[in-house]
């Protein structure tokens, strides 16, 4: 009886250690993701700054073109606008592509880490024979004076599981 109780304590202690390890792992990965998010936020801030300067430059170009529009025909104006917009948008487009690649890499890494955590959690199992209905039966039989061995045999569960249910419910 003491040996079975002793091994049950080792199992519970092992499960507790494993859960603590999982919590540490998730915390450390969260720190990595936070660092990645901050770097993406810095890039976005840089893009906003570039957009501000581009808008400012575009405003200057528009004013300049309005002054020149009296001298330029419509086709020349259209070509000038197209050239100016391309020159301003090209660096932003390149930066956005790099950001998308970084986000895709982070997403793939996150998915693989999540699937490894899920597979690890699926390997942890709780005894399937102890259910809420069995708890009530165990308590009822014990209160009627039925021995632990008889309860164990009747419900087809181990004696340590019977003792565990009684102990959890503070009956024994």
HUDA-V935874 format. One record per residue. N is the residue number from 1. SS is DSSP state (2 for helix, 1 for strand, 0 for the rest). OMEGA is omega as a letter, one per 20 degrees, with the letter a starting at -180 (none if undefined). NEAR is the number of other C-alpha atoms within 10 Angstrom. Layout:
BEGIN
n:N ss:SS omega:OMEGA near:NEAR
n:N ss:SS omega:OMEGA near:NEAR
END
This chain:
BEGIN
n:1 ss:0 omega:r near:8
n:2 ss:2 omega:r near:8
n:3 ss:2 omega:r near:8
n:4 ss:2 omega:r near:12
n:5 ss:2 omega:r near:15
n:6 ss:2 omega:a near:10
n:7 ss:2 omega:r near:12
n:8 ss:2 omega:r near:15
n:9 ss:2 omega:r near:12
n:10 ss:2 omega:r near:12
n:11 ss:2 omega:r near:12
n:12 ss:2 omega:r near:11
n:13 ss:2 omega:r near:12
n:14 ss:2 omega:r near:12
n:15 ss:2 omega:r near:15
n:16 ss:2 omega:r near:12
n:17 ss:2 omega:a near:12
n:18 ss:2 omega:r near:15
n:19 ss:2 omega:r near:14
n:20 ss:2 omega:r near:12
n:21 ss:2 omega:r near:12
n:22 ss:2 omega:r near:15
n:23 ss:2 omega:r near:12
n:24 ss:2 omega:a near:12
n:25 ss:2 omega:a near:12
n:26 ss:2 omega:r near:15
n:27 ss:2 omega:a near:12
n:28 ss:2 omega:r near:12
n:29 ss:2 omega:r near:14
n:30 ss:2 omega:r near:12
n:31 ss:2 omega:r near:11
n:32 ss:2 omega:a near:12
n:33 ss:2 omega:r near:14
n:34 ss:2 omega:r near:12
n:35 ss:2 omega:r near:12
n:36 ss:2 omega:a near:15
n:37 ss:2 omega:r near:14
n:38 ss:2 omega:r near:12
n:39 ss:2 omega:r near:12
n:40 ss:2 omega:r near:15
n:41 ss:2 omega:r near:12
n:42 ss:2 omega:r near:12
n:43 ss:2 omega:r near:15
n:44 ss:2 omega:r near:15
n:45 ss:2 omega:r near:12
n:46 ss:2 omega:r near:13
n:47 ss:2 omega:r near:16
n:48 ss:2 omega:r near:13
n:49 ss:2 omega:r near:12
n:50 ss:2 omega:r near:16
n:51 ss:2 omega:r near:15
n:52 ss:2 omega:a near:12
n:53 ss:2 omega:r near:13
n:54 ss:2 omega:r near:17
n:55 ss:2 omega:r near:13
n:56 ss:2 omega:r near:12
n:57 ss:2 omega:r near:14
n:58 ss:2 omega:r near:16
n:59 ss:2 omega:r near:12
n:60 ss:2 omega:a near:12
n:61 ss:2 omega:r near:15
n:62 ss:2 omega:r near:14
n:63 ss:2 omega:r near:12
n:64 ss:2 omega:a near:11
n:65 ss:2 omega:r near:16
n:66 ss:2 omega:r near:13
n:67 ss:2 omega:a near:11
n:68 ss:2 omega:a near:12
n:69 ss:0 omega:r near:14
n:70 ss:0 omega:a near:8
n:71 ss:0 omega:a near:10
n:72 ss:0 omega:r near:13
n:73 ss:0 omega:a near:10
n:74 ss:2 omega:a near:9
n:75 ss:2 omega:r near:9
n:76 ss:2 omega:r near:12
n:77 ss:2 omega:a near:16
n:78 ss:2 omega:r near:12
n:79 ss:2 omega:r near:11
n:80 ss:2 omega:r near:14
n:81 ss:2 omega:a near:16
n:82 ss:2 omega:r near:11
n:83 ss:2 omega:a near:11
n:84 ss:2 omega:r near:15
n:85 ss:2 omega:r near:13
n:86 ss:2 omega:r near:12
n:87 ss:2 omega:a near:12
n:88 ss:2 omega:a near:17
n:89 ss:2 omega:a near:13
n:90 ss:2 omega:r near:11
n:91 ss:2 omega:r near:12
n:92 ss:2 omega:r near:15
n:93 ss:2 omega:r near:12
n:94 ss:2 omega:r near:10
n:95 ss:2 omega:r near:15
n:96 ss:2 omega:r near:15
n:97 ss:2 omega:r near:11
n:98 ss:2 omega:r near:12
n:99 ss:2 omega:r near:15
n:100 ss:2 omega:r near:11
n:101 ss:2 omega:r near:12
n:102 ss:2 omega:r near:14
n:103 ss:2 omega:r near:15
n:104 ss:2 omega:r near:12
n:105 ss:2 omega:r near:12
n:106 ss:2 omega:r near:15
n:107 ss:2 omega:r near:12
n:108 ss:2 omega:r near:12
n:109 ss:2 omega:r near:12
n:110 ss:2 omega:r near:14
n:111 ss:2 omega:a near:12
n:112 ss:2 omega:r near:12
n:113 ss:2 omega:r near:14
n:114 ss:2 omega:r near:13
n:115 ss:2 omega:r near:12
n:116 ss:2 omega:r near:12
n:117 ss:2 omega:r near:14
n:118 ss:2 omega:r near:11
n:119 ss:2 omega:r near:11
n:120 ss:2 omega:a near:12
n:121 ss:2 omega:r near:13
n:122 ss:2 omega:a near:9
n:123 ss:0 omega:r near:8
n:124 ss:0 omega:r near:11
n:125 ss:0 omega:r near:8
n:126 ss:0 omega:a near:8
n:127 ss:0 omega:a near:9
n:128 ss:0 omega:a near:7
n:129 ss:0 omega:a near:12
n:130 ss:0 omega:r near:17
n:131 ss:0 omega:r near:10
n:132 ss:2 omega:r near:10
n:133 ss:2 omega:r near:8
n:134 ss:2 omega:r near:15
n:135 ss:2 omega:a near:18
n:136 ss:2 omega:r near:14
n:137 ss:2 omega:a near:13
n:138 ss:2 omega:a near:24
n:139 ss:2 omega:a near:18
n:140 ss:2 omega:a near:13
n:141 ss:2 omega:a near:16
n:142 ss:2 omega:r near:18
n:143 ss:2 omega:r near:11
n:144 ss:0 omega:r near:9
n:145 ss:0 omega:r near:8
n:146 ss:0 omega:a near:13
n:147 ss:0 omega:a near:11
n:148 ss:2 omega:r near:19
n:149 ss:2 omega:a near:13
n:150 ss:2 omega:r near:13
n:151 ss:2 omega:r near:20
n:152 ss:2 omega:a near:17
n:153 ss:2 omega:a near:11
n:154 ss:2 omega:a near:11
n:155 ss:2 omega:r near:14
n:156 ss:0 omega:r near:10
n:157 ss:0 omega:a near:17
n:158 ss:0 omega:r near:16
n:159 ss:2 omega:r near:18
n:160 ss:2 omega:r near:18
n:161 ss:2 omega:r near:20
n:162 ss:2 omega:r near:21
n:163 ss:2 omega:r near:18
n:164 ss:2 omega:a near:17
n:165 ss:2 omega:a near:21
n:166 ss:2 omega:a near:18
n:167 ss:2 omega:r near:11
n:168 ss:2 omega:a near:10
n:169 ss:0 omega:r near:12
n:170 ss:0 omega:r near:8
n:171 ss:0 omega:a near:11
n:172 ss:0 omega:none near:11
END
